[in-house]
Amino acid sequence: MKFIFLAVLCICLCVTVIDAQSPPPPIAEKRPHSLSRHGINWTDDYHWLRNREDPSVLTHLKAENQYTDTVLAPLNSLRGKIVAELKTRVIGEDISVPYRKGDWLYYSRDIEGKDHSLLCRKPYPEGPETILLDLNERAGTSDGYTFGGAAISPNGNLYAWKENTNGTDRYTIHIKDLTTGKILPDQISDTAFAESPVWALDNQTLFYTEADATERSCRVKRHTLGTNPTDNPIVYEDHDTTFQVAIGATKSERFMRLTSRSKDTMETSLIPLDQPDAKPILVAPRRTGIRYALSDTDQHWFILSSENAINGSIFRAPLDQPTRANWTEILPGNETISYGSVEAFTNHVILEARKDGIPGLYILDPANPSQPRWFTAPSPGSWFSTENTPHFQSTFQRISYETLLQPYTVSELDLTTGNIKPVKQKASPPGYDSSKYRVEQTHAPAKDGTLIPIWLLLPKNHPTDGTGAILIDGYGAYGSPNDPWFNSNLFSLLDRGIGFAIAQIRGGGELGRRWYEAGKLAHKQTTFDDFIACAEHLIQQKYTSKENLCGYGGSAGGLLVGAVINQQPDLFRAFIADVPFVDVLNTMLDPTIPLTTSEYDEWGNPSATLETFNRIRAYSPYDNIKPQNYPSLLVLAGLNDSRVPYWEAAKWVAKLRATKTDQNPLLLQVDLDTGHSGSSGRYSFLERVALQYTFLIEALGRDKN
């Protein structure tokens, strides 16, 4: 999630004025396509843009890109200046904190001027470095190259990793023999994007997930080295199209967890990794609305389950009897504490959680489970996470945290004493001076009186009379928290008088499961109302004004963009929609589209009932475009995006152009070589960031120096 949120924050811009000499925009042809459901008939004029095999589709997308390039060309000088600024803030030479697994220390290393990392290891505690992979070599000239995770065999001799070169969600697994440096002929294509493969203890067997035609991770397969991957047997398959399958080894490496889950329901089976041919052992059968996860210590299983508490409670079971009949609750649920995950070491259990909305973790001592110890970041307003600490006998847990003003910091939390030892703080960008900025938190009253948290990163001298500019970011979906974090790119905006705000609206998970459920399904309108309330609050409190307020949303946050500008278009000067999910009704009516069926628990199934159909139709951005003035808009998409297909953005822009009554800029940029997250290179990505920041600065009339 952090990677996806990085993309969200980094690509924000608004445009308000198009040069009088700009060419006319591309006008998409109307080709009426009749649709019908529940006795309701309607016409979609731009349905044809879904057919990427139609040559006129690519012609139209290229025309949109050319139009955007031409309109923005007069600002290329400013863009170049911002590119240079952003590059000065990149820490060229850097190394991650090594983590121990078996007899080795693993880490990544960045090289000045290179887009991608070197993945390395060295013997524990000291020894010469071995480069496992140079991701620059693997990427070649591909902007869409994506490293999809890796797994080291138990004996440390084999390295299996996933990658693709086009930004899609289909990956290929390769395996490298680290004793010879050779890549084995075993090559497994079309694996799912969800997670890394898992090795069995025999160092010969590899488990992985495979997707169906809709990109739903639906089955687990087993590969034996040296055999033909086309003959790999199916270990497990879930035929319920609302569920997705994931795998992962426990920290002890004794078991593989095989989890099948929807947005609301989960079940897990176990495979002993010393018996790779064994049938999965079901821990507890799925029950609608019940979610659980488990991890093993030396003697017990510890289970996090929602069956007795919406935010989760903790159970324990004997190591050889993990099934539901043998669970005993040891830590009841709490309305103010929302548990997120459970991981176990030999003699300690780690519970990631949010306490009164603050992210942190509990250390649970198996000998005294009723008295867990709470730990969080030392600074308020932090992004907080556990870090990879795979050594089962470890006496510490790695944690990381950062704030809007403090770079990423890694520490070690002693599991016995509770002492926290800083290990590394990422270097501050050259020239960075935190005293030039300030952080504030405020709360916006929602329609129902609920206070919605807003975090603000502002120039030190940000005015209090409404003349200050603000870019407000929102998401509000899937229970994903939108926490503050350090993004050095933003200082190119702050130094030109543009503040940044994070709206922690309902539909996200900032304040637990109830906060999430208050903004999903039948309550989705609450998400949009909360964001509007946050914008109005910033205006009322004189942080900004309608003329100086811009908004941003990406992916499911793009749905937020589209709904808000339909419902209250005069509240913003400009808006950015990044890979936006805006054709909600049509997408959710089509089960052949990737992710549709697995999203029913988030939005609803409009094919199932007229009530759900009408509810989604009432807010679907594409279906609610009307003749009115809209803010200036920049819309971004990726041709190879299988999560939110390019045509959602293309159709939305085409219909907006044909319907809106203003002359404000409406720009579409479709990356023809990448997918959902855009370019993966840390330098190449900055070109796109700079282009977008340039137009935000221009739109708001801010300092170009």
C-alpha positions, -999 to 999 in steps of 0.1 A, spaced: 0 0 0 28 25 7 41 21 -28 6 27 -43 2 58 -20 36 71 -31 23 72 -67 -8 89 -55 10 118 -37 37 123 -63 15 130 -93 -7 159 -86 -14 189 -108 -41 213 -119 -46 235 -149 -68 265 -152 -58 285 -183 -52 272 -218 -33 295 -241 -55 311 -267 -34 295 -295 -40 259 -282 -55 235 -307 -90 222 -303 -92 191 -282 -99 157 -297 -136 149 -298 -144 112 -294 -170 98 -319 -203 88 -304 -212 52 -312 -244 45 -293 -243 11 -274 -276 -1 -258 -276 -15 -223 -303 -29 -201 -307 -42 -166 -336 -45 -142 -359 -33 -169 -340 0 -172 -325 9 -207 -297 34 -214 -272 42 -240 -234 44 -236 -220 65 -265 -183 57 -257 -185 20 -250 -163 15 -281 -133 29 -263 -131 -4 -244 -119 -23 -275 -82 -18 -276 -80 -40 -307 -99 -13 -326 -72 8 -343 -93 40 -339 -90 36 -301 -52 39 -301 -54 67 -326 -78 86 -302 -55 80 -272 -25 93 -291 -45 123 -301 -53 130 -265 -17 127 -255 -6 150 -283 -32 176 -273 -20 174 -237 16 178 -248 8 208 -270 -13 226 -244 14 221 -217 44 229 -240 47 266 -230 56 254 -194 85 231 -204 110 255 -190 94 255 -156 91 217 -158 128 214 -164 136 235 -134 114 213 -112 129 181 -126 163 195 -115 149 203 -80 134 169 -76 166 151 -86 187 170 -61 165 155 -34 171 119 -45 195 102 -22 217 88 -49 237 63 -29 218 45 -2 215 11 14 186 -5 33 190 -19 68 200 -55 63 177 -82 77 188 -117 88 174 -149 73 192 -180 81 230 -175 77 227 -144 56 219 -107 57 198 -94 29 195 -58 17 190 -35 -13 215 -9 -25 208 22 -47 234 37 -71 237 73 -81 219 78 -114 203 44 -116 165 40 -116 164 6 -98 181 -11 -69 207 -38 -66 194 -67 -44 222 -81 -23 233 -103 5 263 -111 26 271 -137 53 259 -131 88 274 -113 107 300 -101 82 314 -111 48 317 -102 11 287 -89 -8 269 -110 -34 245 -92 -59 214 -114 -62 199 -92 -89 206 -59 -106 171 -47 -113 185 -21 -138 197 -50 -160 164 -68 -156 144 -37 -165 165 -27 -195 147 1 -213 113 -8 -200 95 20 -181 69 -5 -169 93 -30 -153 80 -43 -120 98 -65 -95 71 -86 -79 88 -101 -48 112 -129 -42 118 -160 -20 151 -176 -8 151 -214 -5 156 -227 31 192 -238 23 200 -203 10 211 -216 -24 181 -207 -47 165 -174 -54 130 -172 -70 116 -139 -80 87 -125 -100 88 -97 -126 71 -82 -156 81 -55 -181 48 -39 -191 31 -29 -158 4 -55 -160 -6 -79 -132 8 -110 -149 43 -120 -137 69 -145 -146 88 -165 -120 126 -170 -126 149 -190 -104 186 -184 -99 212 -208 -85 232 -187 -61 261 -212 -60 267 -209 -97 251 -176 -105 231 -192 -133 194 -187 -140 177 -221 -142 156 -231 -172 125 -233 -149 104 -203 -159 68 -200 -148 46 -176 -167 13 -158 -160 15 -160 -123 -7 -136 -102 6 -103 -88 -5 -109 -52 27 -121 -34 60 -138 -35 63 -176 -41 69 -199 -12 96 -227 -9 91 -260 7 118 -273 30 130 -298 4 145 -269 -15 130 -284 -47 93 -274 -44 79 -239 -51 43 -228 -45 28 -199 -64 -6 -184 -72 -22 -182 -106 -50 -159 -119 -81 -165 -140 -90 -145 -171 -103 -116 -149 -69 -114 -131 -84 -129 -99 -58 -149 -80 -78 -181 -78 -55 -211 -75 -23 -223 -59 1 -245 -79 32 -265 -70 63 -266 -91 91 -291 -87 125 -280 -101 134 -296 -134 98 -304 -144 77 -288 -171 57 -259 -156 28 -267 -178 23 -299 -158 24 -282 -124 -4 -297 -102 -31 -275 -87 -29 -275 -49 -60 -255 -42 -86 -236 -63 -114 -213 -52 -143 -211 -76 -161 -184 -57 -155 -154 -79 -157 -129 -50 -127 -145 -33 -90 -142 -40 -62 -166 -30 -29 -157 -13 0 -177 1 28 -170 26 51 -190 49 49 -184 86 81 -170 102 90 -204 116 89 -218 80 71 -248 93 39 -240 75 25 -223 45 -7 -203 50 -31 -206 21 -57 -179 25 -88 -173 5 -106 -140 12 -132 -115 1 -134 -80 14 -155 -92 43 -147 -130 48 -116 -151 51 -106 -187 56 -71 -202 59 -56 -236 53 -22 -249 63 4 -270 44 33 -283 64 64 -273 44 82 -305 53 53 -323 34 48 -303 2 25 -330 -12 2 -329 17 -34 -318 14 -42 -284 29 -56 -285 64 -86 -261 69 -83 -241 101 -118 -227 101 -144 -228 73 -155 -195 59 -184 -177 76 -198 -146 60 -183 -115 77 -157 -134 97 -120 -127 91 -91 -144 108 -54 -148 105 -29 -169 125 8 -173 132 28 -199 152 52 -195 181 73 -223 195 44 -240 212 11 -224 201 -9 -208 173 -21 -172 180 -52 -162 160 -66 -128 153 -103 -131 146 -133 -108 141 -159 -133 152 -163 -118 188 -154 -82 180 -156 -60 149 -120 -48 154 -107 -82 163 -98 -103 194 -70 -127 200 -72 -165 204 -47 -193 212 -46 -229 200 -22 -259 205 5 -261 178 -8 -295 166 -45 -285 168 -51 -252 150 -87 -259 140 -115 -237 154 -127 -262 180 -94 -258 198 -93 -220 200 -94 -202 234 -99 -164 236 -71 -148 255 -75 -111 246 -110 -97 242 -118 -71 216 -118 -33 223 -138 -6 204 -108 17 206 -82 -8 194 -83 -22 158 -60 -51 152 -45 -53 117 -22 -84 117 -6 -111 138 30 -124 135 49 -146 159 85 -152 169 97 -182 190 84 -166 223 67 -134 213 37 -123 193 34 -90 174 0 -75 168 -1 -45 144 -29 -23 155 -44 12 157 -53 26 191 -76 56 190 -66 60 154 -28 60 162 -9 33 143 15 11 163 19 -25 176 14 -46 207 40 -71 220 21 -101 235 40 -124 258 26 -159 254 32 -165 291 12 -134 301 -11 -127 271 -36 -105 290 -11 -77 294 2 -68 260 26 -38 257 18 -9 233 44 8 212 40 35 185 61 62 168 78 88 190 63 117 170 25 123 165 11 123 130 33 94 118 31 66 93 41 35 112 48 -1 102 66 -33 111 96 -41 89 106 -75 76 122 -94 105 121 -130 92 145 -146 117 122 -168 139 145 -167 169 150 -129 167 149 -110 200 138 -78 183 111 -66 159 121 -40 132 98 -10 130 97 20 108 81 54 110 81 88 93 61 120 95 54 148 71 86 164 82 108 135 93 123 110 68 118 73 70 134 59 102 141 22 111 145 11 147 147 -22 166 122 -29 193 136 -53 219 109 -79 225 119 -85 261 127 -50 275 107 -29 252 137 -6 245 137 10 211 171 14 193 173 36 162 191 18 134 189 42 105 172 74 95 171 80 58 192 110 50 174 143 46 173 157 11 202 181 3 192 216 14 162 204 33 153 227 62 123 215 83 121 249 100 106 263 68 74 243 72 48 235 98 25 206 105 -10 210 119 -40 187 125 -76 199 123 -109 182 123 -138 189 99 -174 183 111 -192 159 88 -229 161 80 -237 138 109 -214 156 133 -185 131 131 -151 149 132 -130 140 102 -92 143 108 -71 164 84 -33 166 85 -17 197 70 18 203 58 22 240 52 48 267 45 59 283 78 43 316 67 11 301 52 -15 329 54 -45 327 76 -68 349 54 -78 324 28 -53 334 2 -31 304 7 -32 275 -17 -39 239 -7 -38 206 -24 -60 181 -6 -56 143 -11 -83 118 -4 -89 80 -8 -116 65 15 -118 29 3 -110 -7 13 -102 3 49 -68 15 38 -55 42 62 -43 75 45 -16 83 71 10 112 70 44 103 56 75 120 43 75 129 6 104 152 -4 88 159 -38 61 180 -20 87 207 -11 87 219 -47 51 229 -40 55 241 -5 84 264 -15 60 281 -40 33 286 -14 12 255 -20 3 235 12 -7 199 13 -36 183 32 -45 146 39 -82 140 45 -87 108 66 -123 102 54 -146 73 62 -142 43 39 -105 43 50 -93 24 81 -78 52 101 -102 47 131 -109 10 128 -134 -13 111 -164 9 118 -147 38 102 -143 17 71 -178 3 70 -193 37 74 -180 45 39 -187 14 19 -216 -3 1 -249 15 11 -229 41 29 -205 51 1 -220 86 -2 -206 93 33 -171 91 18 -179 119 -7 -197 140 19 -167 137 43 -143 149 16 -166 179 8 -168 186 45 -130 187 47 -127 211 18 -154 234 32 -137 233 66 -103 244 52 -121 272 35 -141 282 65 -109 282 87 -92 304 62 -65 279 52 -75 285 16 -104 295 -6 -123 280 -35 -100 298 -59 -69 284 -42 -81 248 -34 -71 218 -56 -79 182 -50 -64 148 -58 -75 112 -59 -61 81 -75 -76 47 -83 -105 43 -59 -97 78 -49 -104 87 -85 -140 76 -79 -139 102 -51 -127 129 -75 -155 121 -100 -183 119 -75 -173 151 -57 -170 173 -89 -203 161 -101 -220 169 -68 -201 201 -59 -180 213 -89 -176 249 -77 -157 240 -45 -123 234 -63 -101 254 -87 -88 221 -102 -87 184 -96 -64 155 -105 -78 121 -113 -51 94 -114 -60 61 -130 -96 69 -118 -123 43 -112 -151 64 -127 -172 41 -148 -184 23 -117 -218 11 -128 -208 -4 -162 -177 -20 -146 -196 -36 -118 -222 -49 -142 -195 -68 -162 -181 -98 -143 -156 -105 -171 -136 -73 -162 -106 -78 -138 -115 -73 -101 -152 -68 -106 -165 -99 -88 -140 -95 -60 -152 -59 -55 -189 -68 -48 -183 -66 -11 -169 -30 -15 -194 -14 -38 -222 -40 -42 -234 -61 -71 -257 -40 -93 -268 -71 -113 -282 -87 -81 -308 -62 -70 -325 -30 -84 -317 -13 -51 -279 -18 -55 -282 -9 -92 -299 24 -83 -275 32 -54 -244 28 -76 -259 46 -105 -267 75 -82 -230 83 -76 -211 66 -105 -191 96 -119 -195 86 -156 -232 82 -153 -238 116 -134 -220 140 -157 -243 169 -164 -243 202 -182 -225 224 -157 -192 241 -151 -164 217 -139 -130 225 -124 -99 222 -145 -90 185 -148 -60 164 -155 -68 127 -159 -40 101 -160 -42 65 -172 -20 35 -182 -28 15 -213 -17 -18 -196 -36 -11 -164 -57 -42 -156 -69 -29 -122 -85 3 -136 -85 -1 -173 -75 29 -194 -109 32 -210 -125 43 -177 -105 75 -179 -109 78 -217 -147 74 -217 -151 98 -187 -131 125 -205 -149 120 -238 -183 124 -221 -172 154 -200 -160 172 -231 -193 167 -248 -213 178 -218 -197 204 -196 -204 241 -201 -171 257 -191 -139 264 -210 -116 251 -183 -89 227 -194 -97 190 -195 -65 170 -202 -60 133 -206 -26 116 -206 -24 79 -212 9 62 -207 11 37 -235 39 16 -220 29 12 -183 1 1 -160 -16 11 -128 15 27 -111 32 44 -140 69 43 -146 88 23 -119 121 41 -121 130 65 -93 145 90 -117 122 85 -147 92 89 -125 103 124 -116 97 137 -151 61 129 -147 59 144 -112 76 176 -125 52 180 -154 23 177 -131 37 200 -104 44 226 -131 8 229 -140 -4 230 -105 19 259 -99 7 276 -131 -30 269 -123 -27 286 -90 -5 315 -102 23 306 -78 59 316 -79 77 299 -108 112 307 -95 
